[in-house]
Amino acid sequence: MKKLICVLLVLVLALSCFAGCKEEPAAKPVETTPAPDTTPADTTPEVTEPEGLEYAEGTTLRMATGYNNAKTGLWFDADTAKDGITLSDGVTYHTGDLKPTWVEVEKLLGIKLTNQYQGNSATNEFKYWQDRLNEVDVVSVNLNAANEAGVDGKLVNIAEHLDKMPNFKAYLEANPIVRLSITGDTATGAIYVAPYFDGVNDIERMPLMRTDWVEKLLNGEGEFTATASDKLAAAVYTPYMPTSGKVAVDVVEADGKTVKTINKDYDAAGNIVAKMNEALAAGEVDGVAAVNMLRTYIDTAYAGYYGTNRADLFIGQNAAWDADELVALLRCVVANSATLNADGQKVQGIFSREDSNNQRRVDMYRFAGHLFGVRGLESRNNWIYVDTDGKVHDARQEVSTYEAMERMYAMTQEGLISSTFVQSLGEKTETMLANDIGFMHYDYNQTQTIYNDTKLQEGECYRAVMVPVARWYDGTNADGVYMRFTESWRSVKTDAWAISVAGVAGDENKLNAALAIFDFAYSPEGQILMSYGPEAFRSTETFLFNGAEMPKISEGCYNDLMTLTKGNYTNFARQYLGSTLAFAKSQAFEFQCTNAAGQLGAGYISNAIAAGTIKHPELGLPENMWYASMPTELGHTDDESTNISDLTSLGNENFGTAKNQGNIFVDQICKGYSIDGVTDAASAANMVANNWGGKVFLMLKQAAFDRQVAYYNELVK
């Protein structure tokens, strides 16, 4: 048996920036040079054997594990392998063959794996096996079901074996919120799963814009001119930001490191929304006039800081935009279709990845939270967060949440949110970009910026931009703090792998071999293997990734990825390499597969995070608990879980986030308040709290959270 020394890798978005939009080719294996005086790193460190995890060479484990379908298991399925698929390692794989990552696991750990995976999601896979766990040794499961089954004695309590698992133990010690998320029983400290991170401790979703449109409208000397433009709709949206005074904002300068404080000077420039609204109240305003109003505002409010590159307010490394400035920009965009769309089609403002899919539509209210400083709308656990009073709060019961949705509805009424979103017509990112009709949305960087290569023309660019400035009430100032904060921060996901008690019962070899896989996955080599696949798919060169030398992917691996999954890293890793199925996924591989424009935007954001100008939740227990990431699961008792499930009005009909479910936040953005008895933000919050069981829900969540914190404080004494 082979194992590794205990080292913790913290993997986040790269700090590097890579310029380019459509005129650049697809991002090939990263061409950055290693750090000075650094030779290419050996990505296969010496394997050492932890004490106590002995097992016989060739021990067999029955694996009912995968990601969520037959294509994303440990073995090749017929649809993926077809008549045989030859990868860049030179091996031809057939249906039923173990994927490269797991061939390597067998070799390194000296074990044998057999396939029991039924090709389901973690939830449904465990449902299939829960009454026949004697037939499997390792099984996919969601955290809630794992905790219930663990308490019932059906899953192995990994916490009892942590002293034999140095890598996994070190990982949990470094990330307290991770440990709390997977602690299934605070009375015993039991842990029933090895968690999955789809990236960890880094930003997840971000705003994306047609940056070439922003440049076309805002940059240059003199006034903006156009042969034709539309009239702005009647003003409905009113200022969110101040109308007088100054607001100081910290930005990162073009070097990606230097932090500079600039001011939004409302005394000098006024509030751009207020000024546009005044002009609209006095008469019609067309798209050309709106652009010139915004240009003048930027020059005055920022005292010429952006010069003729005014677009940098929104798209630069030193961007400082807020919700009001975005609304002004959206007004300019939708009123200038003739300039922005060569075919004369009507240009849309904010859209979603799939305008008829609720799973994607909910990103609209998540974005609202960032625009208007509302916590809980992108929480890792339901809609709950710890407020400055130290108590658990639920965004669905907060007046500020519904006020934010009112602002979004005002944007809808002005035509600034896509009509296809409002009407749920099924438009998607690729058609929005291919037809030059969509301006921006809020989503994942890698999967969306790939359309620069397939849907956009030369000179066009779609990429991530900085998160907005908003007023956040983090407790450091009674009047709130104007800052950038993202709640979209990666942590433990709800899917995981567990060890079946009945499967390994009486067999120390099986138990230790299963524990060895889990521990190996959190070792240095294990984390690389579970993201990149084996060495054959990596270059011998490295690149500097958040201060650590990480492997570059090989040219052959890159070509496979582009050919087989059109550049979709996650699909390629899961379907062909067998990596990114569980444990800790590094963003280093995905970053190398991101379009050049995507790398540029993500690099800007990463620089800002590193410089502290974008704040975010933490995976520890900070002194100011407002900044704590909510544990993904809270380890409820059976009675608590039953009571929560009985609160059906808080469920999928009103707050669903899956494809065919309903969501009242999305409904409010599209058509305003539509629930009987709800007429404003206060009555909406009251309805959820008092009529739909919100207060009971919070009481149960608070009890579970208090137990977890008390348990952890006792643990670290």
Sequence and secondary structure as in RCSB ss.txt:
>XXXX:A:sequence
MKKLICVLLVLVLALSCFAGCKEEPAAKPVETTPAPDTTPADTTPEVTEPEGLEYAEGTTLRMATGYNNAKTGLW
FDADTAKDGITLSDGVTYHTGDLKPTWVEVEKLLGIKLTNQYQGNSATNEFKYWQDRLNEVDVVSVNLNAANEAG
VDGKLVNIAEHLDKMPNFKAYLEANPIVRLSITGDTATGAIYVAPYFDGVNDIERMPLMRTDWVEKLLNGEGEFT
ATASDKLAAAVYTPYMPTSGKVAVDVVEADGKTVKTINKDYDAAGNIVAKMNEALAAGEVDGVAAVNMLRTYIDT
AYAGYYGTNRADLFIGQNAAWDADELVALLRCVVANSATLNADGQKVQGIFSREDSNNQRRVDMYRFAGHLFGVR
GLESRNNWIYVDTDGKVHDARQEVSTYEAMERMYAMTQEGLISSTFVQSLGEKTETMLANDIGFMHYDYNQTQTI
YNDTKLQEGECYRAVMVPVARWYDGTNADGVYMRFTESWRSVKTDAWAISVAGVAGDENKLNAALAIFDFAYSPE
GQILMSYGPEAFRSTETFLFNGAEMPKISEGCYNDLMTLTKGNYTNFARQYLGSTLAFAKSQAFEFQCTNAAGQL
GAGYISNAIAAGTIKHPELGLPENMWYASMPTELGHTDDESTNISDLTSLGNENFGTAKNQGNIFVDQICKGYSI
DGVTDAASAANMVANNWGGKVFLMLKQAAFDRQVAYYNELVK
>XXXX:A:secstr
   B          S     STTS    S      TT     SS  B   TT    TTEEEEEE BSSSGGGBSB
  HHHHTT EE TTS EE TT B HHHHHHHHHHTEEEEE   S  HHHHHHHHTT GGG SEEEEEHHHHHHHH
HTT B  GGGGGGG HHHHHHHHH HHHHHHHEEETTTTEE  EE BSS SSB EEEEEEHHHHHHHH SSS   
 S   B        SS SSSEEEEEEE TTSS EEEEEEEHHHH  HHHHHHHHHHHS  BHHHHHHHHHHHHHH
HTTTTTTT TTHHHHSTT   BHHHHHHHHHHHHT HHHH TT    EEE  SBTT HHHHTHHHHHHHHHHT T
TTT SSTTEEE TTSSEEEGGG HHHHHHHHHHHHHHHTT B HHHHTT   BHHHHHHTT EEEEEEEHHHHHT
HHHHT  TT  EEE    EEEE  SSSTT EEEEE   B    SEEEEEBHHHHTT HHHHHHHHHHHHHHTSHH
HHHHHHH SGGGEEEEEEEETTEEEEEE HHHHHHHHHHHTT HHHHIIIII  SSSSB  HHHHHHTS HHHHH
HHHHHHHHHHHTSEE  BSS  SSGGGB   S     HHHHHHHHT GGGSHHHH  STT  BHHHHHHHHS  S
TT  SHHHHHHIIIIISSHHHHHHHHHHHHHHHHHHHHHHT 
